[in-house]
């Protein structure tokens, strides 16, 4: 429940505060959001499986965002930023859909 509430509060704050993102940070923001969503859906799955641990969630959330941003930064430095960004999106997208499928099976028994 905590991950879902955190997601809702974060979306609401983003809508009402309308933060601006510095130009140098803009290439990393979409990857960071996808990495954070992976951690959130993993947390929801863990809650439904009865194995949620708040420390594991926080570490997973932060490490996903940092590692994904570092991969994109490294790709930018090597001149292959878009290819590595695509790779990160594909890997995290697969994980997100896997977690959503598990959540769906748990909630709807289907």
Backbone as XML, in Angstrom:
<?xml version="1.0"?>
<chain id="A" units="angstrom">
  <residue number="1" name="UNK">
    <atom name="N" x="0.814" y="-1.189" z="0.000"/>
    <atom name="CA" x="0.000" y="0.000" z="0.000"/>
    <atom name="C" x="0.863" y="1.260" z="0.000"/>
  </residue>
  <residue number="2" name="UNK">
    <atom name="N" x="1.992" y="1.199" z="0.686"/>
    <atom name="CA" x="2.892" y="2.345" z="0.761"/>
    <atom name="C" x="3.380" y="2.764" z="-0.624"/>
  </residue>
  <residue number="3" name="UNK">
    <atom name="N" x="3.807" y="1.821" z="-1.485"/>
    <atom name="CA" x="4.250" y="2.251" z="-2.819"/>
    <atom name="C" x="3.148" y="2.937" z="-3.625"/>
  </residue>
  <residue number="4" name="UNK">
    <atom name="N" x="1.942" y="2.427" z="-3.543"/>
    <atom name="CA" x="0.839" y="3.027" z="-4.295"/>
    <atom name="C" x="0.534" y="4.432" z="-3.778"/>
  </residue>
  <residue number="5" name="UNK">
    <atom name="N" x="0.536" y="4.608" z="-2.462"/>
    <atom name="CA" x="0.307" y="5.939" z="-1.891"/>
    <atom name="C" x="1.420" y="6.905" z="-2.268"/>
  </residue>
  <residue number="6" name="UNK">
    <atom name="N" x="2.658" y="6.415" z="-2.251"/>
    <atom name="CA" x="3.785" y="7.247" z="-2.651"/>
    <atom name="C" x="3.671" y="7.692" z="-4.100"/>
  </residue>
  <residue number="7" name="UNK">
    <atom name="N" x="3.233" y="6.788" z="-4.961"/>
    <atom name="CA" x="3.046" y="7.124" z="-6.368"/>
    <atom name="C" x="1.964" y="8.183" z="-6.535"/>
  </residue>
  <residue number="8" name="UNK">
    <atom name="N" x="0.856" y="8.028" z="-5.841"/>
    <atom name="CA" x="-0.250" y="8.990" z="-5.934"/>
    <atom name="C" x="0.178" y="10.361" z="-5.408"/>
  </residue>
  <residue number="9" name="UNK">
    <atom name="N" x="0.866" y="10.385" z="-4.265"/>
    <atom name="CA" x="1.332" y="11.654" z="-3.700"/>
    <atom name="C" x="2.346" y="12.310" z="-4.641"/>
  </residue>
  <residue number="10" name="UNK">
    <atom name="N" x="3.250" y="11.526" z="-5.205"/>
    <atom name="CA" x="4.241" y="12.066" z="-6.128"/>
    <atom name="C" x="3.618" y="12.650" z="-7.378"/>
  </residue>
  <residue number="11" name="UNK">
    <atom name="N" x="2.638" y="11.978" z="-7.931"/>
    <atom name="CA" x="1.941" y="12.502" z="-9.114"/>
    <atom name="C" x="1.209" y="13.795" z="-8.772"/>
  </residue>
  <residue number="12" name="UNK">
    <atom name="N" x="0.531" y="13.810" z="-7.630"/>
    <atom name="CA" x="-0.201" y="15.016" z="-7.225"/>
    <atom name="C" x="0.751" y="16.191" z="-7.005"/>
  </residue>
  <residue number="13" name="UNK">
    <atom name="N" x="1.884" y="15.952" z="-6.342"/>
    <atom name="CA" x="2.858" y="17.028" z="-6.137"/>
    <atom name="C" x="3.413" y="17.531" z="-7.457"/>
  </residue>
  <residue number="14" name="UNK">
    <atom name="N" x="3.679" y="16.619" z="-8.385"/>
    <atom name="CA" x="4.186" y="17.022" z="-9.694"/>
    <atom name="C" x="3.197" y="17.864" z="-10.472"/>
  </residue>
  <residue number="15" name="UNK">
    <atom name="N" x="1.925" y="17.539" z="-10.343"/>
    <atom name="CA" x="0.895" y="18.298" z="-11.060"/>
    <atom name="C" x="0.719" y="19.692" z="-10.444"/>
  </residue>
  <residue number="16" name="UNK">
    <atom name="N" x="0.649" y="19.767" z="-9.119"/>
    <atom name="CA" x="0.369" y="21.044" z="-8.465"/>
    <atom name="C" x="1.587" y="21.961" z="-8.378"/>
  </residue>
  <residue number="17" name="UNK">
    <atom name="N" x="2.790" y="21.410" z="-8.205"/>
    <atom name="CA" x="3.980" y="22.247" z="-8.077"/>
    <atom name="C" x="4.594" y="22.607" z="-9.429"/>
  </residue>
  <residue number="18" name="UNK">
    <atom name="N" x="4.292" y="21.826" z="-10.467"/>
    <atom name="CA" x="4.792" y="22.063" z="-11.819"/>
    <atom name="C" x="6.299" y="22.356" z="-11.827"/>
  </residue>
  <residue number="19" name="UNK">
    <atom name="N" x="7.111" y="21.383" z="-11.406"/>
    <atom name="CA" x="8.558" y="21.629" z="-11.321"/>
    <atom name="C" x="9.187" y="21.756" z="-12.709"/>
  </residue>
  <residue number="20" name="UNK">
    <atom name="N" x="10.240" y="22.550" z="-12.795"/>
    <atom name="CA" x="10.984" y="22.659" z="-14.054"/>
    <atom name="C" x="12.243" y="21.802" z="-13.930"/>
  </residue>
  <residue number="21" name="UNK">
    <atom name="N" x="12.604" y="21.178" z="-15.025"/>
    <atom name="CA" x="13.759" y="20.288" z="-15.049"/>
    <atom name="C" x="14.881" y="20.993" z="-15.801"/>
  </residue>
  <residue number="22" name="UNK">
    <atom name="N" x="16.072" y="21.069" z="-15.207"/>
    <atom name="CA" x="17.192" y="21.686" z="-15.915"/>
    <atom name="C" x="17.483" y="20.959" z="-17.235"/>
  </residue>
  <residue number="23" name="UNK">
    <atom name="N" x="17.975" y="21.702" z="-18.220"/>
    <atom name="CA" x="18.215" y="21.145" z="-19.553"/>
    <atom name="C" x="19.196" y="19.979" z="-19.499"/>
  </residue>
  <residue number="24" name="UNK">
    <atom name="N" x="20.236" y="20.068" z="-18.668"/>
    <atom name="CA" x="21.240" y="19.003" z="-18.615"/>
    <atom name="C" x="20.680" y="17.717" z="-18.024"/>
  </residue>
  <residue number="25" name="UNK">
    <atom name="N" x="19.582" y="17.821" z="-17.271"/>
    <atom name="CA" x="18.985" y="16.655" z="-16.624"/>
    <atom name="C" x="17.879" y="16.011" z="-17.457"/>
  </residue>
  <residue number="26" name="UNK">
    <atom name="N" x="17.381" y="16.699" z="-18.453"/>
    <atom name="CA" x="16.240" y="16.222" z="-19.231"/>
    <atom name="C" x="16.445" y="14.867" z="-19.903"/>
  </residue>
  <residue number="27" name="UNK">
    <atom name="N" x="17.615" y="14.528" z="-20.422"/>
    <atom name="CA" x="17.759" y="13.193" z="-21.033"/>
    <atom name="C" x="17.639" y="12.038" z="-20.030"/>
  </residue>
  <residue number="28" name="UNK">
    <atom name="N" x="17.908" y="12.334" z="-18.760"/>
    <atom name="CA" x="17.910" y="11.281" z="-17.742"/>
    <atom name="C" x="16.559" y="11.102" z="-17.052"/>
  </residue>
  <residue number="29" name="UNK">
    <atom name="N" x="15.714" y="12.098" z="-17.121"/>
    <atom name="CA" x="14.437" y="12.057" z="-16.407"/>
    <atom name="C" x="13.522" y="10.921" z="-16.852"/>
  </residue>
  <residue number="30" name="UNK">
    <atom name="N" x="13.308" y="10.691" z="-18.149"/>
    <atom name="CA" x="12.417" y="9.585" z="-18.527"/>
    <atom name="C" x="12.929" y="8.220" z="-18.053"/>
  </residue>
  <residue number="31" name="UNK">
    <atom name="N" x="14.232" y="8.031" z="-18.115"/>
    <atom name="CA" x="14.812" y="6.766" z="-17.664"/>
    <atom name="C" x="14.648" y="6.626" z="-16.153"/>
  </residue>
  <residue number="32" name="UNK">
    <atom name="N" x="14.844" y="7.714" z="-15.420"/>
    <atom name="CA" x="14.676" y="7.676" z="-13.965"/>
    <atom name="C" x="13.229" y="7.373" z="-13.590"/>
  </residue>
  <residue number="33" name="UNK">
    <atom name="N" x="12.286" y="7.940" z="-14.328"/>
    <atom name="CA" x="10.867" y="7.685" z="-14.048"/>
    <atom name="C" x="10.531" y="6.213" z="-14.293"/>
  </residue>
  <residue number="34" name="UNK">
    <atom name="N" x="11.027" y="5.656" z="-15.383"/>
    <atom name="CA" x="10.758" y="4.247" z="-15.672"/>
    <atom name="C" x="11.399" y="3.355" z="-14.617"/>
  </residue>
  <residue number="35" name="UNK">
    <atom name="N" x="12.609" y="3.692" z="-14.185"/>
    <atom name="CA" x="13.264" y="2.915" z="-13.131"/>
    <atom name="C" x="12.488" y="3.008" z="-11.820"/>
  </residue>
  <residue number="36" name="UNK">
    <atom name="N" x="11.972" y="4.197" z="-11.509"/>
    <atom name="CA" x="11.177" y="4.358" z="-10.292"/>
    <atom name="C" x="9.871" y="3.580" z="-10.381"/>
  </residue>
  <residue number="37" name="UNK">
    <atom name="N" x="9.231" y="3.592" z="-11.554"/>
    <atom name="CA" x="7.994" y="2.818" z="-11.729"/>
    <atom name="C" x="8.252" y="1.321" z="-11.564"/>
  </residue>
  <residue number="38" name="UNK">
    <atom name="N" x="9.416" y="0.862" z="-12.028"/>
    <atom name="CA" x="9.768" y="-0.546" z="-11.835"/>
    <atom name="C" x="9.817" y="-0.878" z="-10.343"/>
  </residue>
  <residue number="39" name="UNK">
    <atom name="N" x="10.439" y="-0.005" z="-9.560"/>
    <atom name="CA" x="10.507" y="-0.241" z="-8.114"/>
    <atom name="C" x="9.131" y="-0.181" z="-7.470"/>
  </residue>
  <residue number="40" name="UNK">
    <atom name="N" x="8.292" y="0.750" z="-7.906"/>
    <atom name="CA" x="6.943" y="0.887" z="-7.328"/>
    <atom name="C" x="6.113" y="-0.358" z="-7.611"/>
  </residue>
  <residue number="41" name="UNK">
    <atom name="N" x="6.105" y="-0.817" z="-8.865"/>
    <atom name="CA" x="5.320" y="-2.013" z="-9.182"/>
    <atom name="C" x="5.905" y="-3.256" z="-8.502"/>
  </residue>
  <residue number="42" name="UNK">
    <atom name="N" x="7.218" y="-3.292" z="-8.348"/>
    <atom name="CA" x="7.829" y="-4.383" z="-7.586"/>
    <atom name="C" x="7.400" y="-4.342" z="-6.127"/>
  </residue>
  <residue number="43" name="UNK">
    <atom name="N" x="7.281" y="-3.132" z="-5.574"/>
    <atom name="CA" x="6.815" y="-2.994" z="-4.195"/>
    <atom name="C" x="5.370" y="-3.413" z="-4.028"/>
  </residue>
  <residue number="44" name="UNK">
    <atom name="N" x="4.531" y="-3.044" z="-4.992"/>
    <atom name="CA" x="3.121" y="-3.457" z="-4.928"/>
    <atom name="C" x="3.021" y="-4.978" z="-5.013"/>
  </residue>
  <residue number="45" name="UNK">
    <atom name="N" x="3.809" y="-5.566" z="-5.897"/>
    <atom name="CA" x="3.819" y="-7.024" z="-6.018"/>
    <atom name="C" x="4.268" y="-7.672" z="-4.704"/>
  </residue>
  <residue number="46" name="UNK">
    <atom name="N" x="5.298" y="-7.099" z="-4.070"/>
    <atom name="CA" x="5.791" y="-7.649" z="-2.810"/>
    <atom name="C" x="4.739" y="-7.538" z="-1.707"/>
  </residue>
  <residue number="47" name="UNK">
    <atom name="N" x="3.989" y="-6.440" z="-1.689"/>
    <atom name="CA" x="2.915" y="-6.290" z="-0.694"/>
    <atom name="C" x="1.880" y="-7.389" z="-0.891"/>
  </residue>
  <residue number="48" name="UNK">
    <atom name="N" x="1.475" y="-7.606" z="-2.139"/>
    <atom name="CA" x="0.458" y="-8.626" z="-2.399"/>
    <atom name="C" x="0.969" y="-10.036" z="-2.114"/>
  </residue>
  <residue number="49" name="UNK">
    <atom name="N" x="2.269" y="-10.253" z="-2.282"/>
    <atom name="CA" x="2.863" y="-11.558" z="-1.979"/>
    <atom name="C" x="3.172" y="-11.713" z="-0.489"/>
  </residue>
  <residue number="50" name="UNK">
    <atom name="N" x="3.020" y="-10.624" z="0.269"/>
    <atom name="CA" x="3.260" y="-10.673" z="1.709"/>
    <atom name="C" x="4.721" y="-10.647" z="2.088"/>
  </residue>
  <residue number="51" name="UNK">
    <atom name="N" x="5.596" y="-10.154" z="1.216"/>
    <atom name="CA" x="7.026" y="-10.138" z="1.502"/>
    <atom name="C" x="7.609" y="-8.725" z="1.425"/>
  </residue>
  <residue number="52" name="UNK">
    <atom name="N" x="6.773" y="-7.705" z="1.540"/>
    <atom name="CA" x="7.253" y="-6.331" z="1.423"/>
    <atom name="C" x="8.138" y="-5.968" z="2.596"/>
  </residue>
  <residue number="53" name="UNK">
    <atom name="N" x="9.257" y="-5.314" z="2.278"/>
    <atom name="CA" x="10.169" y="-4.807" z="3.287"/>
    <atom name="C" x="10.486" y="-3.369" z="2.902"/>
  </residue>
  <residue number="54" name="UNK">
    <atom name="N" x="10.217" y="-2.433" z="3.790"/>
    <atom name="CA" x="10.394" y="-1.025" z="3.437"/>
    <atom name="C" x="11.843" y="-0.667" z="3.129"/>
  </residue>
  <residue number="55" name="UNK">
    <atom name="N" x="12.782" y="-1.278" z="3.818"/>
    <atom name="CA" x="14.194" y="-0.996" z="3.542"/>
    <atom name="C" x="14.585" y="-1.490" z="2.151"/>
  </residue>
  <residue number="56" name="UNK">
    <atom name="N" x="14.123" y="-2.668" z="1.806"/>
    <atom name="CA" x="14.410" y="-3.220" z="0.476"/>
    <atom name="C" x="13.778" y="-2.339" z="-0.594"/>
  </residue>
  <residue number="57" name="UNK">
    <atom name="N" x="12.570" y="-1.837" z="-0.337"/>
    <atom name="CA" x="11.903" y="-0.982" z="-1.306"/>
    <atom name="C" x="12.675" y="0.305" z="-1.539"/>
  </residue>
  <residue number="58" name="UNK">
    <atom name="N" x="13.097" y="0.966" z="-0.473"/>
    <atom name="CA" x="13.821" y="2.234" z="-0.609"/>
    <atom name="C" x="15.144" y="2.017" z="-1.339"/>
  </residue>
  <residue number="59" name="UNK">
    <atom name="N" x="15.886" y="0.981" z="-0.961"/>
    <atom name="CA" x="17.162" y="0.684" z="-1.618"/>
    <atom name="C" x="16.926" y="0.343" z="-3.087"/>
  </residue>
  <residue number="60" name="UNK">
    <atom name="N" x="15.906" y="-0.453" z="-3.366"/>
    <atom name="CA" x="15.585" y="-0.809" z="-4.751"/>
    <atom name="C" x="15.209" y="0.422" z="-5.560"/>
  </residue>
  <residue number="61" name="UNK">
    <atom name="N" x="14.396" y="1.278" z="-4.986"/>
    <atom name="CA" x="13.953" y="2.500" z="-5.663"/>
    <atom name="C" x="15.158" y="3.374" z="-6.020"/>
  </residue>
  <residue number="62" name="UNK">
    <atom name="N" x="15.979" y="3.656" z="-5.032"/>
    <atom name="CA" x="17.128" y="4.542" z="-5.254"/>
    <atom name="C" x="18.163" y="3.915" z="-6.185"/>
  </residue>
  <residue number="63" name="UNK">
    <atom name="N" x="18.453" y="2.638" z="-5.982"/>
    <atom name="CA" x="19.476" y="2.005" z="-6.820"/>
    <atom name="C" x="19.005" y="1.859" z="-8.262"/>
  </residue>
  <residue number="64" name="UNK">
    <atom name="N" x="17.728" y="1.574" z="-8.488"/>
    <atom name="CA" x="17.209" y="1.511" z="-9.864"/>
    <atom name="C" x="17.402" y="2.838" z="-10.583"/>
  </residue>
  <residue number="65" name="UNK">
    <atom name="N" x="17.048" y="3.923" z="-9.913"/>
    <atom name="CA" x="17.147" y="5.251" z="-10.529"/>
    <atom name="C" x="18.608" y="5.607" z="-10.797"/>
  </residue>
  <residue number="66" name="UNK">
    <atom name="N" x="19.475" y="5.378" z="-9.820"/>
    <atom name="CA" x="20.888" y="5.737" z="-9.973"/>
    <atom name="C" x="21.556" y="4.897" z="-11.057"/>
  </residue>
  <residue number="67" name="UNK">
    <atom name="N" x="21.335" y="3.593" z="-11.044"/>
    <atom name="CA" x="21.973" y="2.727" z="-12.037"/>
    <atom name="C" x="21.469" y="3.050" z="-13.444"/>
  </residue>
  <residue number="68" name="UNK">
    <atom name="N" x="20.179" y="3.262" z="-13.599"/>
    <atom name="CA" x="19.639" y="3.602" z="-14.917"/>
    <atom name="C" x="20.221" y="4.928" z="-15.408"/>
  </residue>
  <residue number="69" name="UNK">
    <atom name="N" x="20.311" y="5.915" z="-14.537"/>
    <atom name="CA" x="20.881" y="7.206" z="-14.930"/>
    <atom name="C" x="22.361" y="7.068" z="-15.275"/>
  </residue>
  <residue number="70" name="UNK">
    <atom name="N" x="23.081" y="6.255" z="-14.519"/>
    <atom name="CA" x="24.501" y="6.045" z="-14.820"/>
    <atom name="C" x="24.699" y="5.353" z="-16.166"/>
  </residue>
  <residue number="71" name="UNK">
    <atom name="N" x="23.847" y="4.403" z="-16.482"/>
    <atom name="CA" x="23.948" y="3.728" z="-17.776"/>
    <atom name="C" x="23.717" y="4.717" z="-18.912"/>
  </residue>
  <residue number="72" name="UNK">
    <atom name="N" x="22.714" y="5.563" z="-18.774"/>
    <atom name="CA" x="22.438" y="6.563" z="-19.814"/>
    <atom name="C" x="23.572" y="7.581" z="-19.883"/>
  </residue>
  <residue number="73" name="UNK">
    <atom name="N" x="24.093" y="8.007" z="-18.741"/>
    <atom name="CA" x="25.223" y="8.937" z="-18.728"/>
    <atom name="C" x="26.434" y="8.320" z="-19.430"/>
  </residue>
  <residue number="74" name="UNK">
    <atom name="N" x="26.735" y="7.078" z="-19.119"/>
    <atom name="CA" x="27.849" y="6.386" z="-19.772"/>
    <atom name="C" x="27.622" y="6.306" z="-21.277"/>
  </residue>
  <residue number="75" name="UNK">
    <atom name="N" x="26.400" y="6.004" z="-21.676"/>
    <atom name="CA" x="26.076" y="5.964" z="-23.101"/>
    <atom name="C" x="26.269" y="7.308" z="-23.766"/>
  </residue>
  <residue number="76" name="UNK">
    <atom name="N" x="25.891" y="8.383" z="-23.071"/>
    <atom name="CA" x="26.104" y="9.728" z="-23.620"/>
    <atom name="C" x="27.592" y="10.027" z="-23.782"/>
  </residue>
  <residue number="77" name="UNK">
    <atom name="N" x="28.371" y="9.611" z="-22.811"/>
    <atom name="CA" x="29.813" y="9.854" z="-22.883"/>
    <atom name="C" x="30.461" y="9.056" z="-24.014"/>
  </residue>
  <residue number="78" name="UNK">
    <atom name="N" x="29.933" y="7.870" z="-24.296"/>
    <atom name="CA" x="30.471" y="7.029" z="-25.365"/>
    <atom name="C" x="29.871" y="7.356" z="-26.731"/>
  </residue>
  <residue number="79" name="UNK">
    <atom name="N" x="28.848" y="8.195" z="-26.747"/>
    <atom name="CA" x="28.212" y="8.557" z="-28.004"/>
    <atom name="C" x="27.130" y="7.593" z="-28.444"/>
  </residue>
  <residue number="80" name="UNK">
    <atom name="N" x="26.707" y="6.720" z="-27.557"/>
    <atom name="CA" x="25.652" y="5.743" z="-27.880"/>
    <atom name="C" x="24.511" y="5.843" z="-26.859"/>
  </residue>
  <residue number="81" name="UNK">
    <atom name="N" x="24.227" y="7.073" z="-26.431"/>
    <atom name="CA" x="23.229" y="7.283" z="-25.387"/>
    <atom name="C" x="21.852" y="6.775" z="-25.746"/>
  </residue>
  <residue number="82" name="UNK">
    <atom name="N" x="21.431" y="6.987" z="-26.987"/>
    <atom name="CA" x="20.084" y="6.559" z="-27.357"/>
    <atom name="C" x="19.956" y="5.036" z="-27.367"/>
  </residue>
  <residue number="83" name="UNK">
    <atom name="N" x="21.015" y="4.334" z="-27.778"/>
    <atom name="CA" x="20.965" y="2.870" z="-27.794"/>
    <atom name="C" x="20.907" y="2.308" z="-26.371"/>
  </residue>
  <residue number="84" name="UNK">
    <atom name="N" x="21.716" y="2.868" z="-25.477"/>
    <atom name="CA" x="21.669" y="2.389" z="-24.088"/>
    <atom name="C" x="20.364" y="2.787" z="-23.415"/>
  </residue>
  <residue number="85" name="UNK">
    <atom name="N" x="19.837" y="3.953" z="-23.743"/>
    <atom name="CA" x="18.535" y="4.356" z="-23.193"/>
    <atom name="C" x="17.453" y="3.385" z="-23.625"/>
  </residue>
  <residue number="86" name="UNK">
    <atom name="N" x="17.498" y="2.994" z="-24.896"/>
    <atom name="CA" x="16.523" y="2.023" z="-25.399"/>
    <atom name="C" x="16.666" y="0.693" z="-24.668"/>
  </residue>
  <residue number="87" name="UNK">
    <atom name="N" x="17.885" y="0.263" z="-24.439"/>
    <atom name="CA" x="18.114" y="-0.985" z="-23.712"/>
    <atom name="C" x="17.570" y="-0.936" z="-22.302"/>
  </residue>
  <residue number="88" name="UNK">
    <atom name="N" x="17.789" y="0.178" z="-21.621"/>
    <atom name="CA" x="17.279" y="0.340" z="-20.250"/>
    <atom name="C" x="15.757" y="0.315" z="-20.255"/>
  </residue>
  <residue number="89" name="UNK">
    <atom name="N" x="15.148" y="1.014" z="-21.208"/>
    <atom name="CA" x="13.681" y="1.058" z="-21.292"/>
    <atom name="C" x="13.122" y="-0.333" z="-21.557"/>
  </residue>
  <residue number="90" name="UNK">
    <atom name="N" x="13.756" y="-1.089" z="-22.437"/>
    <atom name="CA" x="13.272" y="-2.440" z="-22.746"/>
    <atom name="C" x="13.365" y="-3.346" z="-21.524"/>
  </residue>
  <residue number="91" name="UNK">
    <atom name="N" x="14.511" y="-3.346" z="-20.867"/>
    <atom name="CA" x="14.700" y="-4.225" z="-19.697"/>
    <atom name="C" x="13.731" y="-3.852" z="-18.580"/>
  </residue>
  <residue number="92" name="UNK">
    <atom name="N" x="13.647" y="-2.572" z="-18.261"/>
    <atom name="CA" x="12.745" y="-2.162" z="-17.184"/>
    <atom name="C" x="11.283" y="-2.327" z="-17.588"/>
  </residue>
  <residue number="93" name="UNK">
    <atom name="N" x="10.986" y="-2.126" z="-18.869"/>
    <atom name="CA" x="9.618" y="-2.348" z="-19.347"/>
    <atom name="C" x="9.192" y="-3.797" z="-19.183"/>
  </residue>
  <residue number="94" name="UNK">
    <atom name="N" x="10.093" y="-4.706" z="-19.487"/>
    <atom name="CA" x="9.789" y="-6.131" z="-19.298"/>
    <atom name="C" x="9.533" y="-6.426" z="-17.829"/>
  </residue>
  <residue number="95" name="UNK">
    <atom name="N" x="10.358" y="-5.856" z="-16.949"/>
    <atom name="CA" x="10.162" y="-6.071" z="-15.511"/>
    <atom name="C" x="8.845" y="-5.478" z="-15.029"/>
  </residue>
  <residue number="96" name="UNK">
    <atom name="N" x="8.504" y="-4.287" z="-15.533"/>
    <atom name="CA" x="7.242" y="-3.652" z="-15.135"/>
    <atom name="C" x="6.059" y="-4.507" z="-15.571"/>
  </residue>
  <residue number="97" name="UNK">
    <atom name="N" x="6.058" y="-4.952" z="-16.824"/>
    <atom name="CA" x="4.945" y="-5.778" z="-17.306"/>
    <atom name="C" x="4.883" y="-7.116" z="-16.576"/>
  </residue>
  <residue number="98" name="UNK">
    <atom name="N" x="6.017" y="-7.670" z="-16.205"/>
    <atom name="CA" x="6.029" y="-8.917" z="-15.430"/>
    <atom name="C" x="5.393" y="-8.688" z="-14.052"/>
  </residue>
  <residue number="99" name="UNK">
    <atom name="N" x="5.761" y="-7.591" z="-13.409"/>
    <atom name="CA" x="5.173" y="-7.286" z="-12.105"/>
    <atom name="C" x="3.682" y="-6.992" z="-12.212"/>
  </residue>
  <residue number="100" name="UNK">
    <atom name="N" x="3.272" y="-6.262" z="-13.244"/>
    <atom name="CA" x="1.848" y="-5.966" z="-13.433"/>
    <atom name="C" x="1.065" y="-7.254" z="-13.692"/>
  </residue>
  <residue number="101" name="UNK">
    <atom name="N" x="1.645" y="-8.175" z="-14.467"/>
    <atom name="CA" x="0.972" y="-9.456" z="-14.709"/>
    <atom name="C" x="0.808" y="-10.237" z="-13.408"/>
  </residue>
  <residue number="102" name="UNK">
    <atom name="N" x="1.836" y="-10.202" z="-12.565"/>
    <atom name="CA" x="1.741" y="-10.890" z="-11.280"/>
    <atom name="C" x="0.697" y="-10.235" z="-10.378"/>
  </residue>
  <residue number="103" name="UNK">
    <atom name="N" x="0.640" y="-8.915" z="-10.388"/>
    <atom name="CA" x="-0.373" y="-8.196" z="-9.603"/>
    <atom name="C" x="-1.765" y="-8.544" z="-10.105"/>
  </residue>
  <residue number="104" name="UNK">
    <atom name="N" x="-1.934" y="-8.559" z="-11.419"/>
    <atom name="CA" x="-3.235" y="-8.906" z="-12.005"/>
    <atom name="C" x="-3.647" y="-10.315" z="-11.606"/>
  </residue>
  <residue number="105" name="UNK">
    <atom name="N" x="-2.714" y="-11.267" z="-11.695"/>
    <atom name="CA" x="-3.032" y="-12.655" z="-11.318"/>
    <atom name="C" x="-3.415" y="-12.739" z="-9.847"/>
  </residue>
  <residue number="106" name="UNK">
    <atom name="N" x="-2.717" y="-11.975" z="-9.016"/>
    <atom name="CA" x="-3.011" y="-12.020" z="-7.587"/>
    <atom name="C" x="-4.374" y="-11.399" z="-7.267"/>
  </residue>
  <residue number="107" name="UNK">
    <atom name="N" x="-4.688" y="-10.277" z="-7.913"/>
    <atom name="CA" x="-5.944" y="-9.578" z="-7.614"/>
    <atom name="C" x="-7.155" y="-10.249" z="-8.232"/>
  </residue>
  <residue number="108" name="UNK">
    <atom name="N" x="-7.010" y="-10.723" z="-9.473"/>
    <atom name="CA" x="-8.160" y="-11.250" z="-10.199"/>
    <atom name="C" x="-8.146" y="-12.765" z="-10.364"/>
  </residue>
  <residue number="109" name="UNK">
    <atom name="N" x="-7.116" y="-13.404" z="-9.823"/>
    <atom name="CA" x="-6.970" y="-14.861" z="-9.918"/>
    <atom name="C" x="-7.108" y="-15.332" z="-11.356"/>
  </residue>
  <residue number="110" name="UNK">
    <atom name="N" x="-6.513" y="-14.548" z="-12.274"/>
    <atom name="CA" x="-6.582" y="-14.893" z="-13.700"/>
    <atom name="C" x="-5.242" y="-14.667" z="-14.344"/>
  </residue>
</chain>
